[in-house]
Amino acid sequence: MTGPWYVVLEEETKNYASIDGHGYDLYRWHLARTTEGEGTREAAEAAARSLADSHVPDSVGRFLYPGARPGRQVYRMPDGTLLVRLTRRYDETRFRVSVGELIAVQEEVEGERLPEAPSGLKRLFGRGRP
């Protein structure tokens, strides 16, 4: 038995950091969305291709004028992942669209809370436990 097929969207985000007077662009990928496909793997792959052809991340979309559209290059990687490069004026961003089969789910289990340790200030001023 196989699980349902999902379309998985990962987006690249960019933050700026200044370290010792030097500026750096910091990039990271995050899981932006998962959508259950319509039954078969082939249907999920078609939905992934449609998403790769139309998706505009908020980091780009919020700067577009009505009717504008960013440049787009879609690459099919050897593992089947679609890597998309969007360009707008002098900026660019990337996102990935993949198809995956859901094979396991685990629900969150909260553990028992430990008693809170008193801080040094609470001990100093007598407001915490000894």
Residue frames relative to the residue before (quaternion, step in Angstrom):
aa qw qx qy qz dx dy dz
M 1.0000 0.0000 0.0000 0.0000 0.00 0.00 0.00
T 0.1865 -0.7800 0.5885 0.1019 3.56 -0.97 0.83
G 0.4886 -0.6591 0.4947 0.2867 3.53 -1.23 0.57
P 0.6797 -0.4755 0.3494 0.4358 3.55 -1.28 0.04
W 0.4231 -0.6835 0.5379 0.2538 3.57 -1.21 0.56
Y 0.1539 -0.7986 0.5802 0.0430 3.54 -0.99 0.91
V 0.3117 -0.6671 0.6358 0.2314 3.51 -1.31 0.49
V 0.1284 -0.8101 0.5721 0.0071 3.55 -0.67 1.20
L 0.1284 -0.7946 0.5926 0.0305 3.55 -0.77 1.11
E 0.0461 -0.7720 0.6339 -0.0003 3.57 -0.82 1.08
E 0.1343 -0.7987 0.5836 0.0588 3.57 -0.92 0.92
E 0.3994 -0.6755 0.5677 0.2488 3.51 -1.23 0.63
T 0.0902 -0.7722 0.6252 0.0682 3.58 -1.00 0.80
K 0.1998 -0.7743 0.5928 0.0953 3.52 -1.18 0.66
N 0.0393 -0.7665 0.6410 0.0080 3.55 -0.96 0.95
Y 0.3514 -0.7178 0.5624 0.2121 3.53 -1.22 0.50
A 0.0142 -0.7859 0.6181 -0.0076 3.58 -1.02 0.84
S 0.2151 -0.7444 0.6180 0.1332 3.52 -1.15 0.69
I 0.0181 0.7950 -0.6021 0.0712 3.55 -0.64 1.17
D 0.8410 -0.0764 -0.0083 0.5355 3.55 -0.67 1.18
G 0.7340 -0.4518 0.2313 0.4512 3.56 0.94 0.88
H 0.6392 0.4786 -0.3312 0.5027 3.59 1.27 0.09
G 0.3380 -0.7517 0.5350 0.1857 3.56 -0.98 0.87
Y 0.0627 -0.7957 0.6024 -0.0049 3.56 -1.00 0.89
D 0.2971 -0.6887 0.6270 0.2105 3.53 -1.17 0.69
L 0.1495 -0.7942 0.5868 0.0516 3.57 -0.74 1.08
Y 0.1382 -0.8066 0.5738 0.0316 3.56 -0.64 1.17
R 0.0977 0.7666 -0.6336 0.0371 3.55 -1.18 0.63
W 0.3711 -0.6985 0.5663 0.2316 3.55 -1.27 0.48
H 0.0016 -0.7862 0.6177 0.0197 3.56 -1.10 0.64
L 0.5232 -0.6136 0.4967 0.3210 3.52 -1.23 0.60
A 0.1984 -0.8276 0.5192 0.0787 3.57 -0.38 1.24
R 0.8066 -0.1107 0.1295 0.5660 3.59 0.96 -0.81
T 0.0682 -0.7358 0.6680 0.0879 3.52 -1.27 0.54
T 0.0612 -0.7910 0.6087 -0.0047 3.55 -0.98 0.92
E 0.4216 -0.6998 0.5111 0.2671 3.56 -0.82 0.95
G 0.4268 -0.7137 0.5044 0.2327 3.54 -0.92 1.00
E 0.5669 -0.6068 0.4499 0.3288 3.53 -1.31 0.23
G 0.8451 -0.1941 0.0747 0.4926 3.58 0.44 1.19
T 0.8636 0.0889 -0.0265 0.4955 3.57 -0.17 -1.26
R 0.6503 -0.4997 0.4038 0.4054 3.52 -1.32 0.28
E 0.6359 0.5425 -0.3278 0.4403 3.58 0.98 -0.82
A 0.6446 0.5032 -0.3189 0.4792 3.59 1.02 -0.77
A 0.6451 0.5054 -0.3191 0.4761 3.60 1.01 -0.77
E 0.6415 0.5154 -0.3269 0.4647 3.62 1.03 -0.74
A 0.6365 0.5106 -0.3262 0.4772 3.59 1.04 -0.72
A 0.6480 0.5006 -0.3142 0.4805 3.59 1.02 -0.78
A 0.6262 0.5309 -0.3338 0.4632 3.60 1.06 -0.73
R 0.6556 0.5033 -0.3126 0.4681 3.59 0.95 -0.82
S 0.6366 0.5205 -0.3208 0.4700 3.57 1.00 -0.78
L 0.6503 0.5056 -0.3061 0.4773 3.58 1.01 -0.82
A 0.6455 0.5190 -0.3172 0.4619 3.60 0.97 -0.82
D 0.6960 0.4782 -0.2656 0.4652 3.59 1.08 -0.71
S 0.7996 0.3316 -0.1487 0.4782 3.60 1.13 -0.49
H 0.5910 0.6207 -0.3782 0.3499 3.63 1.06 -0.59
V 0.0431 -0.7510 0.6586 0.0198 3.55 -1.10 0.83
P 0.3792 -0.7343 0.5104 0.2378 3.63 -0.51 1.12
D 0.6284 -0.5564 0.3936 0.3751 3.57 -1.16 0.60
S 0.6051 0.5825 -0.3595 0.4066 3.60 1.05 -0.71
V 0.7114 0.3687 -0.2375 0.5491 3.61 1.21 -0.44
G 0.6660 0.5624 -0.3032 0.3850 3.57 0.86 -0.99
R 0.6511 0.5372 -0.3384 0.4159 3.58 0.98 -0.69
F 0.6996 0.4467 -0.2706 0.4876 3.60 1.24 -0.33
L 0.5557 0.6226 -0.3912 0.3880 3.61 1.25 -0.05
Y 0.4045 -0.6749 0.5614 0.2564 3.55 -1.10 0.77
P 0.6409 -0.5090 0.3832 0.4282 3.61 -1.15 0.42
G 0.8010 0.2524 -0.2211 0.4957 3.56 -0.89 0.98
A 0.5762 0.5787 -0.3850 0.4299 3.61 1.23 -0.22
R 0.0469 -0.7775 0.6256 0.0436 3.54 -1.23 0.45
P 0.4536 -0.6947 0.4813 0.2829 3.59 -0.95 0.81
G 0.5727 -0.5351 0.4736 0.4017 3.56 -1.30 0.25
R 0.0970 -0.8157 0.5702 0.0079 3.58 -1.03 0.73
Q 0.0146 -0.7469 0.6648 0.0102 3.53 -1.07 0.88
V 0.1249 -0.7935 0.5945 0.0361 3.57 -0.79 1.06
Y 0.0882 -0.7946 0.6006 0.0082 3.57 -0.76 1.10
R 0.2386 -0.7220 0.6260 0.1731 3.57 -1.01 0.83
M 0.2811 -0.7747 0.5498 0.1360 3.56 -0.59 1.20
P 0.6879 -0.5068 0.3127 0.4149 3.62 -1.17 0.44
D 0.6951 0.4586 -0.2880 0.4728 3.62 1.08 -0.60
G 0.6241 -0.5653 0.3312 0.4257 3.61 1.29 0.08
T 0.4942 0.6476 -0.4309 0.3884 3.59 1.26 -0.18
L 0.2882 -0.7290 0.5938 0.1815 3.56 -1.12 0.72
L 0.1313 -0.7757 0.6158 0.0426 3.57 -0.69 1.13
V 0.0977 -0.8158 0.5700 0.0036 3.57 -0.66 1.14
R 0.1401 -0.7636 0.6277 0.0571 3.54 -0.97 0.98
L 0.1045 -0.7860 0.6086 0.0287 3.56 -0.71 1.14
T 0.0895 -0.7847 0.6116 0.0464 3.56 -0.99 0.86
R 0.0123 0.7624 -0.6462 0.0307 3.52 -1.15 0.79
R 0.8154 -0.1220 0.0076 0.5658 3.53 -0.46 1.27
Y 0.8038 -0.2449 0.1956 0.5056 3.59 -0.53 -1.15
D 0.6329 0.5110 -0.3266 0.4813 3.58 1.23 0.28
E 0.0556 -0.7820 0.6180 0.0587 3.54 -1.26 0.35
T 0.0615 -0.7566 0.6482 0.0609 3.50 -1.33 0.39
R 0.2497 -0.7650 0.5779 0.1357 3.54 -1.26 0.34
F 0.0187 0.7664 -0.6410 -0.0367 3.53 -1.29 0.42
R 0.2937 -0.7422 0.5810 0.1591 3.55 -1.29 0.49
V 0.1155 -0.7541 0.6432 0.0657 3.52 -1.15 0.76
S 0.0138 -0.8038 0.5927 -0.0500 3.56 -0.76 1.11
V 0.2953 -0.6932 0.6195 0.2203 3.50 -1.37 0.26
G 0.0590 0.8114 -0.5770 0.0726 3.55 -0.80 0.99
E 0.3920 -0.6965 0.5561 0.2280 3.50 -1.23 0.60
L 0.3869 -0.7037 0.5452 0.2406 3.57 -0.85 0.96
I 0.0350 -0.8421 0.5379 -0.0179 3.59 -0.49 1.17
A 0.8052 0.0698 -0.0537 0.5865 3.63 1.18 -0.22
V 0.0419 -0.7610 0.6472 0.0188 3.52 -1.21 0.69
Q 0.0194 -0.7718 0.6355 0.0089 3.56 -0.96 0.89
E 0.3602 -0.7213 0.5514 0.2147 3.54 -0.88 0.95
E 0.5526 -0.6104 0.4585 0.3343 3.54 -1.17 0.62
V 0.0924 -0.7602 0.6411 0.0499 3.56 -1.10 0.78
E 0.2567 -0.7646 0.5714 0.1517 3.56 -0.71 1.06
G 0.3820 -0.7213 0.5344 0.2198 3.53 -1.00 0.86
E 0.6530 -0.4912 0.3953 0.4195 3.54 -1.33 0.00
R 0.4278 -0.7031 0.5055 0.2591 3.57 -0.89 0.93
L 0.3608 -0.7105 0.5653 0.2133 3.52 -1.02 0.86
P 0.5679 -0.5783 0.4319 0.3956 3.60 -1.10 0.54
E 0.5085 -0.6638 0.4633 0.2934 3.52 -1.06 0.83
A 0.3705 -0.7187 0.5436 0.2251 3.55 -0.85 0.97
P 0.4650 -0.6812 0.4761 0.3049 3.62 -0.90 0.83
S 0.4429 -0.6784 0.5132 0.2834 3.54 -1.08 0.71
G 0.6838 -0.4894 0.3505 0.4124 3.56 -1.25 0.32
L 0.6510 0.5177 -0.3232 0.4514 3.60 0.99 -0.76
K 0.6388 0.5197 -0.3382 0.4554 3.58 0.98 -0.78
R 0.6492 0.4995 -0.3173 0.4779 3.59 0.99 -0.80
L 0.6498 0.5415 -0.3096 0.4343 3.58 0.96 -0.88
F 0.7818 0.3184 -0.1646 0.5102 3.59 0.93 -0.87
G 0.5535 -0.6723 0.3714 0.3221 3.59 1.22 0.30
R 0.5287 0.6417 -0.4149 0.3696 3.62 1.14 0.39
G 0.6940 0.4221 -0.2815 0.5108 3.57 1.23 0.02
R 0.6518 -0.4714 0.3926 0.4459 3.51 -1.29 -0.11
P 0.5449 -0.6205 0.4401 0.3526 3.61 -1.08 0.56
